[in-house]
């Protein structure tokens, strides 16, 4: 993936997913090379997204997170993803 990205041959639609996966590598050389060729995506404020392993260590506010998830004027996560049905059932997405 890194070599393809360095050559400009890696598909744009896969770059974010690849960057997040490579940032989790146990190999420091891969992490370093990936950071150059496939940098982590940025959030609206310009800060880089935190790798998943670090996100899982953080605490949060479920009510505030739900509001952000459903905010059509914000990241609009709910446009593509689902966390609950209207009945409150959990969805696998």
MIVORO-258299 format. One record per residue: y negated, z, x of N, C-alpha, C in turn; residue in three letters; residue number from 1. Coordinates in Angstrom, 1 decimal, always signed. Layout:
! residues N
+--------+--------+--------+--------+--------+--------+--------+--------+--------+------+-----+
!     nY !     nZ !     nX !    caY !    caZ !    caX !     cY !     cZ !     cX ! type ! seq !
+--------+--------+--------+--------+--------+--------+--------+--------+--------+------+-----+
!      Y !      Z !      X !      Y !      Z !      X !      Y !      Z !      X !  ALA ! NUM !
...
+--------+--------+--------+--------+--------+--------+--------+--------+--------+------+-----+
! end
This chain:
! residues 93
+--------+--------+--------+--------+--------+--------+--------+--------+--------+------+-----+
!     nY !     nZ !     nX !    caY !    caZ !    caX !     cY !     cZ !     cX ! type ! seq !
+--------+--------+--------+--------+--------+--------+--------+--------+--------+------+-----+
!   +1.2 !   +0.0 !   +0.8 !   +0.0 !   +0.0 !   +0.0 !   -1.3 !   +0.0 !   +0.9 !  UNK !   1 !
!   -1.2 !   +0.8 !   +1.9 !   -2.4 !   +0.9 !   +2.8 !   -2.7 !   -0.4 !   +3.4 !  UNK !   2 !
!   -1.6 !   -1.0 !   +4.0 !   -1.8 !   -2.3 !   +4.6 !   -2.3 !   -3.4 !   +3.7 !  UNK !   3 !
!   -1.8 !   -3.4 !   +2.5 !   -2.3 !   -4.4 !   +1.5 !   -3.8 !   -4.1 !   +1.2 !  UNK !   4 !
!   -4.2 !   -2.8 !   +1.1 !   -5.6 !   -2.5 !   +0.8 !   -6.5 !   -2.9 !   +1.9 !  UNK !   5 !
!   -6.0 !   -2.7 !   +3.2 !   -6.8 !   -3.0 !   +4.3 !   -7.0 !   -4.5 !   +4.4 !  UNK !   6 !
!   -6.1 !   -5.3 !   +3.9 !   -6.2 !   -6.8 !   +3.9 !   -6.9 !   -7.3 !   +2.6 !  UNK !   7 !
!   -7.3 !   -6.3 !   +1.7 !   -8.0 !   -6.8 !   +0.5 !   -7.0 !   -7.4 !   -0.5 !  UNK !   8 !
!   -5.7 !   -7.1 !   -0.4 !   -4.7 !   -7.7 !   -1.2 !   -4.1 !   -6.7 !   -2.3 !  UNK !   9 !
!   -4.7 !   -5.5 !   -2.3 !   -4.1 !   -4.5 !   -3.3 !   -4.8 !   -4.7 !   -4.6 !  UNK !  10 !
!   -4.1 !   -4.7 !   -5.7 !   -4.7 !   -4.9 !   -7.0 !   -5.7 !   -3.8 !   -7.4 !  UNK !  11 !
!   -6.9 !   -4.2 !   -7.8 !   -8.0 !   -3.2 !   -8.2 !   -7.5 !   -2.2 !   -9.2 !  UNK !  12 !
!   -6.7 !   -2.7 !  -10.2 !   -6.3 !   -1.8 !  -11.3 !   -5.4 !   -0.7 !  -10.8 !  UNK !  13 !
!   -4.8 !   -0.8 !   -9.6 !   -3.9 !   +0.2 !   -9.1 !   -4.4 !   +1.1 !   -8.1 !  UNK !  14 !
!   -5.7 !   +0.8 !   -7.6 !   -6.2 !   +1.5 !   -6.5 !   -6.4 !   +3.0 !   -6.8 !  UNK !  15 !
!   -6.9 !   +3.4 !   -7.9 !   -7.0 !   +4.8 !   -8.2 !   -5.7 !   +5.6 !   -8.2 !  UNK !  16 !
!   -4.7 !   +5.0 !   -8.9 !   -3.4 !   +5.7 !   -8.9 !   -2.8 !   +5.8 !   -7.5 !  UNK !  17 !
!   -2.9 !   +4.7 !   -6.7 !   -2.4 !   +4.8 !   -5.4 !   -3.1 !   +5.8 !   -4.5 !  UNK !  18 !
!   -4.4 !   +5.8 !   -4.6 !   -5.2 !   +6.8 !   -3.8 !   -4.8 !   +8.2 !   -4.2 !  UNK !  19 !
!   -4.7 !   +8.5 !   -5.4 !   -4.3 !   +9.9 !   -5.8 !   -2.9 !  +10.2 !   -5.3 !  UNK !  20 !
!   -2.0 !   +9.2 !   -5.4 !   -0.6 !   +9.5 !   -4.9 !   -0.6 !   +9.7 !   -3.3 !  UNK !  21 !
!   -1.3 !   +8.8 !   -2.6 !   -1.3 !   +8.9 !   -1.2 !   -2.0 !  +10.1 !   -0.7 !  UNK !  22 !
!   -3.0 !  +10.6 !   -1.4 !   -3.7 !  +11.8 !   -1.0 !   -2.8 !  +13.0 !   -1.0 !  UNK !  23 !
!   -1.6 !  +12.9 !   -1.7 !   -0.7 !  +14.0 !   -1.8 !   +0.4 !  +14.0 !   -0.7 !  UNK !  24 !
!   +0.4 !  +13.0 !   +0.1 !   +1.4 !  +12.8 !   +1.2 !   +1.4 !  +14.0 !   +2.1 !  UNK !  25 !
!   +2.6 !  +14.4 !   +2.6 !   +2.8 !  +15.4 !   +3.6 !   +2.5 !  +14.9 !   +5.0 !  UNK !  26 !
!   +2.3 !  +13.6 !   +5.1 !   +2.0 !  +13.0 !   +6.4 !   +0.5 !  +12.9 !   +6.6 !  UNK !  27 !
!   +0.0 !  +13.6 !   +7.5 !   -1.5 !  +13.6 !   +7.7 !   -2.0 !  +12.3 !   +8.1 !  UNK !  28 !
!   -1.3 !  +11.5 !   +8.8 !   -1.7 !  +10.1 !   +9.2 !   -1.8 !   +9.2 !   +8.0 !  UNK !  29 !
!   -0.9 !   +9.3 !   +7.1 !   -1.0 !   +8.5 !   +5.8 !   -2.2 !   +9.0 !   +5.0 !  UNK !  30 !
!   -2.4 !  +10.3 !   +4.9 !   -3.6 !  +10.7 !   +4.1 !   -4.9 !  +10.2 !   +4.7 !  UNK !  31 !
!   -5.0 !  +10.2 !   +6.1 !   -6.2 !   +9.8 !   +6.8 !   -6.4 !   +8.3 !   +6.6 !  UNK !  32 !
!   -5.3 !   +7.5 !   +6.8 !   -5.4 !   +6.0 !   +6.6 !   -5.7 !   +5.7 !   +5.1 !  UNK !  33 !
!   -5.1 !   +6.4 !   +4.2 !   -5.3 !   +6.1 !   +2.8 !   -6.8 !   +6.4 !   +2.4 !  UNK !  34 !
!   -7.3 !   +7.5 !   +3.0 !   -8.7 !   +7.9 !   +2.7 !   -9.7 !   +6.8 !   +3.0 !  UNK !  35 !
!   -9.4 !   +6.0 !   +4.1 !  -10.2 !   +4.9 !   +4.5 !  -10.0 !   +3.7 !   +3.6 !  UNK !  36 !
!   -8.7 !   +3.3 !   +3.4 !   -8.4 !   +2.1 !   +2.8 !   -8.4 !   +2.2 !   +1.2 !  UNK !  37 !
!   -8.0 !   +3.3 !   +0.7 !   -7.9 !   +3.6 !   -0.7 !   -8.6 !   +5.0 !   -1.0 !  UNK !  38 !
!   -9.9 !   +5.1 !   -0.9 !  -10.5 !   +6.4 !   -1.1 !  -10.3 !   +6.9 !   -2.6 !  UNK !  39 !
!  -10.3 !   +8.2 !   -2.7 !  -10.1 !   +8.8 !   -4.0 !  -11.3 !   +8.3 !   -4.9 !  UNK !  40 !
!  -11.0 !   +8.1 !   -6.2 !  -12.0 !   +7.6 !   -7.1 !  -13.1 !   +8.7 !   -7.3 !  UNK !  41 !
!  -14.2 !   +8.3 !   -7.7 !  -15.4 !   +9.2 !   -7.9 !  -15.6 !   +9.5 !   -9.4 !  UNK !  42 !
!  -16.1 !  +10.7 !   -9.6 !  -16.5 !  +11.1 !  -11.0 !  -17.9 !  +10.5 !  -11.3 !  UNK !  43 !
!  -18.4 !  +10.8 !  -12.5 !  -19.7 !  +10.3 !  -12.9 !  -20.8 !  +10.8 !  -12.0 !  UNK !  44 !
!  -20.6 !  +12.1 !  -11.5 !  -21.7 !  +12.7 !  -10.6 !  -21.6 !  +12.2 !   -9.2 !  UNK !  45 !
!  -20.6 !  +11.3 !   -8.9 !  -20.5 !  +10.8 !   -7.5 !  -19.5 !  +11.6 !   -6.6 !  UNK !  46 !
!  -19.1 !  +12.7 !   -7.1 !  -18.2 !  +13.5 !   -6.3 !  -16.8 !  +12.9 !   -6.4 !  UNK !  47 !
!  -16.0 !  +13.0 !   -5.4 !  -14.6 !  +12.5 !   -5.4 !  -13.7 !  +13.4 !   -6.3 !  UNK !  48 !
!  -12.8 !  +12.7 !   -7.0 !  -11.8 !  +13.4 !   -7.8 !  -11.0 !  +14.3 !   -6.8 !  UNK !  49 !
!  -10.6 !  +15.4 !   -7.3 !   -9.7 !  +16.3 !   -6.5 !   -8.3 !  +15.9 !   -6.7 !  UNK !  50 !
!   -7.5 !  +15.9 !   -5.6 !   -6.1 !  +15.6 !   -5.7 !   -5.4 !  +16.5 !   -6.7 !  UNK !  51 !
!   -4.4 !  +16.0 !   -7.4 !   -3.6 !  +16.7 !   -8.4 !   -3.1 !  +18.1 !   -8.0 !  UNK !  52 !
!   -2.6 !  +18.2 !   -6.7 !   -2.1 !  +19.4 !   -6.3 !   -3.2 !  +20.5 !   -6.2 !  UNK !  53 !
!   -4.4 !  +20.1 !   -5.9 !   -5.5 !  +21.1 !   -5.9 !   -6.0 !  +21.4 !   -7.4 !  UNK !  54 !
!   -5.9 !  +20.4 !   -8.2 !   -6.3 !  +20.7 !   -9.6 !   -5.4 !  +21.7 !  -10.3 !  UNK !  55 !
!   -4.1 !  +21.6 !  -10.0 !   -3.1 !  +22.6 !  -10.6 !   -3.3 !  +24.0 !  -10.2 !  UNK !  56 !
!   -4.0 !  +24.2 !   -9.0 !   -4.3 !  +25.5 !   -8.6 !   -5.6 !  +26.1 !   -9.2 !  UNK !  57 !
!   -6.3 !  +25.3 !   -9.8 !   -7.6 !  +25.8 !  -10.4 !   -7.4 !  +26.4 !  -11.8 !  UNK !  58 !
!   -8.3 !  +27.2 !  -12.2 !   -8.3 !  +27.7 !  -13.5 !   -9.4 !  +27.0 !  -14.3 !  UNK !  59 !
!   -9.3 !  +27.1 !  -15.6 !  -10.3 !  +26.4 !  -16.4 !  -10.4 !  +27.1 !  -17.8 !  UNK !  60 !
!  -11.2 !  +26.4 !  -18.6 !  -11.5 !  +26.9 !  -20.0 !  -11.0 !  +25.8 !  -20.9 !  UNK !  61 !
!   -9.9 !  +26.1 !  -21.6 !   -9.2 !  +25.2 !  -22.5 !  -10.1 !  +24.6 !  -23.5 !  UNK !  62 !
!  -11.0 !  +25.5 !  -24.1 !  -11.9 !  +25.0 !  -25.2 !  -12.9 !  +24.0 !  -24.6 !  UNK !  63 !
!  -13.4 !  +24.3 !  -23.4 !  -14.4 !  +23.4 !  -22.8 !  -13.7 !  +22.1 !  -22.4 !  UNK !  64 !
!  -12.5 !  +22.2 !  -21.9 !  -11.8 !  +21.0 !  -21.5 !  -11.5 !  +20.1 !  -22.6 !  UNK !  65 !
!  -11.1 !  +20.7 !  -23.8 !  -10.8 !  +19.9 !  -25.0 !  -12.1 !  +19.2 !  -25.4 !  UNK !  66 !
!  -13.2 !  +19.9 !  -25.3 !  -14.5 !  +19.2 !  -25.7 !  -14.8 !  +18.1 !  -24.8 !  UNK !  67 !
!  -14.6 !  +18.2 !  -23.5 !  -14.9 !  +17.1 !  -22.5 !  -13.9 !  +16.0 !  -22.8 !  UNK !  68 !
!  -12.7 !  +16.3 !  -23.1 !  -11.6 !  +15.3 !  -23.3 !  -12.0 !  +14.4 !  -24.5 !  UNK !  69 !
!  -12.5 !  +15.1 !  -25.5 !  -12.9 !  +14.4 !  -26.8 !  -14.2 !  +13.8 !  -26.8 !  UNK !  70 !
!  -15.1 !  +14.0 !  -25.8 !  -16.5 !  +13.5 !  -25.8 !  -16.5 !  +12.0 !  -25.5 !  UNK !  71 !
!  -16.9 !  +11.2 !  -26.6 !  -17.0 !   +9.8 !  -26.4 !  -18.1 !   +9.4 !  -25.6 !  UNK !  72 !
!  -19.1 !  +10.3 !  -25.4 !  -20.3 !   +9.9 !  -24.5 !  -20.0 !  +10.4 !  -23.1 !  UNK !  73 !
!  -18.9 !  +11.1 !  -22.9 !  -18.5 !  +11.5 !  -21.5 !  -17.4 !  +10.6 !  -21.0 !  UNK !  74 !
!  -16.4 !  +11.2 !  -20.4 !  -15.3 !  +10.4 !  -19.9 !  -14.5 !   +9.7 !  -20.9 !  UNK !  75 !
!  -14.6 !  +10.1 !  -22.2 !  -13.9 !   +9.4 !  -23.3 !  -12.4 !   +9.3 !  -23.1 !  UNK !  76 !
!  -11.8 !  +10.4 !  -22.5 !  -10.4 !  +10.4 !  -22.3 !   -9.5 !  +10.1 !  -23.5 !  UNK !  77 !
!  -10.0 !  +10.6 !  -24.7 !   -9.3 !  +10.4 !  -25.9 !   -9.1 !   +9.0 !  -26.3 !  UNK !  78 !
!  -10.0 !   +8.1 !  -25.8 !   -9.9 !   +6.7 !  -26.1 !   -8.5 !   +6.1 !  -25.8 !  UNK !  79 !
!   -8.0 !   +6.6 !  -24.6 !   -6.7 !   +6.1 !  -24.2 !   -5.5 !   +7.1 !  -24.2 !  UNK !  80 !
!   -5.9 !   +8.4 !  -24.1 !   -4.9 !   +9.4 !  -24.0 !   -4.9 !  +10.3 !  -25.2 !  UNK !  81 !
!   -3.8 !  +11.0 !  -25.4 !   -3.7 !  +11.9 !  -26.5 !   -3.1 !  +13.2 !  -26.0 !  UNK !  82 !
!   -3.7 !  +14.4 !  -26.4 !   -3.1 !  +15.6 !  -26.1 !   -2.5 !  +16.4 !  -27.3 !  UNK !  83 !
!   -3.1 !  +16.1 !  -28.4 !   -2.6 !  +16.7 !  -29.7 !   -2.8 !  +15.8 !  -30.8 !  UNK !  84 !
!   -1.9 !  +15.9 !  -31.8 !   -2.1 !  +15.1 !  -33.0 !   -3.1 !  +15.9 !  -33.9 !  UNK !  85 !
!   -3.5 !  +15.4 !  -35.0 !   -4.4 !  +16.2 !  -35.8 !   -3.7 !  +17.4 !  -36.4 !  UNK !  86 !
!   -2.4 !  +17.4 !  -36.5 !   -1.6 !  +18.5 !  -37.0 !   -1.4 !  +19.6 !  -35.9 !  UNK !  87 !
!   -1.8 !  +19.3 !  -34.6 !   -1.7 !  +20.2 !  -33.6 !   -0.4 !  +20.1 !  -32.8 !  UNK !  88 !
!   +0.4 !  +19.0 !  -33.1 !   +1.6 !  +18.8 !  -32.3 !   +1.3 !  +18.3 !  -31.0 !  UNK !  89 !
!   +2.1 !  +18.7 !  -30.0 !   +1.9 !  +18.2 !  -28.6 !   +2.4 !  +16.8 !  -28.5 !  UNK !  90 !
!   +1.7 !  +15.9 !  -27.8 !   +2.1 !  +14.6 !  -27.6 !   +2.5 !  +14.4 !  -26.1 !  UNK !  91 !
!   +3.3 !  +13.5 !  -25.8 !   +3.8 !  +13.3 !  -24.4 !   +2.9 !  +12.2 !  -23.7 !  UNK !  92 !
!   +1.6 !  +12.4 !  -23.7 !   +0.8 !  +11.4 !  -23.0 !   -0.3 !  +12.2 !  -22.4 !  UNK !  93 !
+--------+--------+--------+--------+--------+--------+--------+--------+--------+------+-----+
! end
